[in-house]
Amino acid sequence: MRSFLILAFTVAASAATMAVETTSANAVVCAAGVHRAGCAGPKGAAVVKLPPMATCQYVVVNGVHVRQCV
């Protein structure tokens, strides 16, 4: 009787394990930088260049040429 109960428990545990459906991890990570924005997901990555600023000019700040875009 004891071996029958162990066998029945084993079969029930196996059936319960097979009945549970697992989900896949579909994480997507995105980041926005100064020059580019990009996303990485389970099927690959994509990088997008940001459009250039409309009006830019070079100015001197403390003796250093700096580009300012508005």
Summary of the structure (lengths in Angstrom):
residues: 70
radius of gyration: 29.6
end to end distance: 83.7
largest distance: 92.6
contacts: 105
relative contact order: 0.11
helix: 26%
strand: 40%
